Amino acid sequence: MLTYEPDETVAHRLDPRSKLAVQMGFAVAALARISPRALLALSVVAAIALLVARVSLARALYAYRFALVVLAAAPVVSTVTLGSPWIDPAAAVTPALASYRVLLILLVSAAYVRSTPVRDSRAAIQQTIPGKAGQLLGTGVALVFRFLPVLLADVRTIREAVAARLGDERGPVERASRLGILGLSRAFARADRLSLALQARCFSWNPTLPALAFSRLDAPVLVIAAGLTVSPLL
């Protein structure tokens, strides 16, 4: 799974608010545009984002491998019809384009995750959205970034333990149910420990977060974000 890694790339030096603006603008442009020319332009933008953050395409695709299965299944299922001709390849075009647009959004988010500390993300959200709503959203994002990798590591541990006991020789339904039950049990246990740890550390809704400041490097990035946002209107 992709996580933040300290580096000296251009993406690391950008203000997190600028990167969030680019992500939002990119999502708006990707979900609104379906022409091949627009998708090609967005593909170039996504490739530049990965390059600037020094994230290889193979690593990003591997990190989203489970999402890729779902995205790939949509066009495949769409080709199946209940009557003649039973298989309609033309019906897969629209779902395939939709899946590709979602994939581009995931790739841009991979560049953000690799180049942005969790505390900076929380600070950006809380400074952008005032009041309790911003505090709640910022805290939720911070907990997801920290908690999700732990849960995924638990699932991998459970799978390895089941395989060591020859559990991989059982049926797929039994394996999936066992993995789901053990995974949920571990997740609830982790949640209880997290709650206790937050209380022990006197969790604050309004902690001292890192100071954020725009620089000259952020100016062209904000222009790109604005351009992506209004591009569906052009």
RARAZI-V225221 format. One record per residue. N is the residue number from 1. SS is DSSP state (alpha for helix, beta for strand, coil for the rest). Layout:
N/SS, N/SS
This chain:
1/coil, 2/coil, 3/coil, 4/coil, 5/coil, 6/coil, 7/coil, 8/coil, 9/coil, 10/alpha, 11/alpha, 12/alpha, 13/alpha, 14/coil, 15/coil, 16/alpha, 17/alpha, 18/alpha, 19/alpha, 20/alpha, 21/alpha, 22/alpha, 23/alpha, 24/alpha, 25/alpha, 26/alpha, 27/alpha, 28/alpha, 29/alpha, 30/alpha, 31/alpha, 32/alpha, 33/coil, 34/coil, 35/coil, 36/alpha, 37/alpha, 38/alpha, 39/alpha, 40/alpha, 41/alpha, 42/alpha, 43/alpha, 44/alpha, 45/alpha, 46/alpha, 47/alpha, 48/alpha, 49/alpha, 50/alpha, 51/alpha, 52/alpha, 53/coil, 54/coil, 55/coil, 56/coil, 57/alpha, 58/alpha, 59/alpha, 60/alpha, 61/alpha, 62/alpha, 63/alpha, 64/coil, 65/alpha, 66/alpha, 67/alpha, 68/alpha, 69/alpha, 70/alpha, 71/alpha, 72/alpha, 73/alpha, 74/alpha, 75/alpha, 76/alpha, 77/alpha, 78/alpha, 79/coil, 80/beta, 81/coil, 82/coil, 83/coil, 84/coil, 85/coil, 86/coil, 87/beta, 88/coil, 89/alpha, 90/alpha, 91/alpha, 92/alpha, 93/alpha, 94/alpha, 95/alpha, 96/alpha, 97/alpha, 98/alpha, 99/alpha, 100/alpha, 101/alpha, 102/alpha, 103/alpha, 104/alpha, 105/alpha, 106/alpha, 107/alpha, 108/alpha, 109/alpha, 110/alpha, 111/alpha, 112/alpha, 113/alpha, 114/alpha, 115/alpha, 116/coil, 117/coil, 118/alpha, 119/alpha, 120/alpha, 121/alpha, 122/alpha, 123/alpha, 124/alpha, 125/alpha, 126/alpha, 127/alpha, 128/alpha, 129/coil, 130/coil, 131/alpha, 132/alpha, 133/alpha, 134/alpha, 135/alpha, 136/alpha, 137/alpha, 138/alpha, 139/alpha, 140/alpha, 141/alpha, 142/alpha, 143/alpha, 144/alpha, 145/alpha, 146/alpha, 147/alpha, 148/alpha, 149/alpha, 150/alpha, 151/alpha, 152/alpha, 153/alpha, 154/alpha, 155/alpha, 156/alpha, 157/alpha, 158/alpha, 159/alpha, 160/alpha, 161/alpha, 162/alpha, 163/alpha, 164/alpha, 165/coil, 166/coil, 167/alpha, 168/alpha, 169/alpha, 170/coil, 171/coil, 172/alpha, 173/alpha, 174/alpha, 175/alpha, 176/alpha, 177/alpha, 178/alpha, 179/alpha, 180/alpha, 181/alpha, 182/alpha, 183/alpha, 184/alpha, 185/alpha, 186/alpha, 187/alpha, 188/alpha, 189/alpha, 190/alpha, 191/alpha, 192/alpha, 193/alpha, 194/alpha, 195/alpha, 196/alpha, 197/alpha, 198/alpha, 199/alpha, 200/alpha, 201/coil, 202/coil, 203/coil, 204/coil, 205/coil, 206/coil, 207/coil, 208/coil, 209/coil, 210/coil, 211/coil, 212/coil, 213/coil, 214/coil, 215/coil, 216/alpha, 217/alpha, 218/alpha, 219/alpha, 220/alpha, 221/alpha, 222/alpha, 223/alpha, 224/alpha, 225/alpha, 226/alpha, 227/alpha, 228/alpha, 229/alpha, 230/alpha, 231/alpha, 232/alpha, 233/alpha, 234/coil
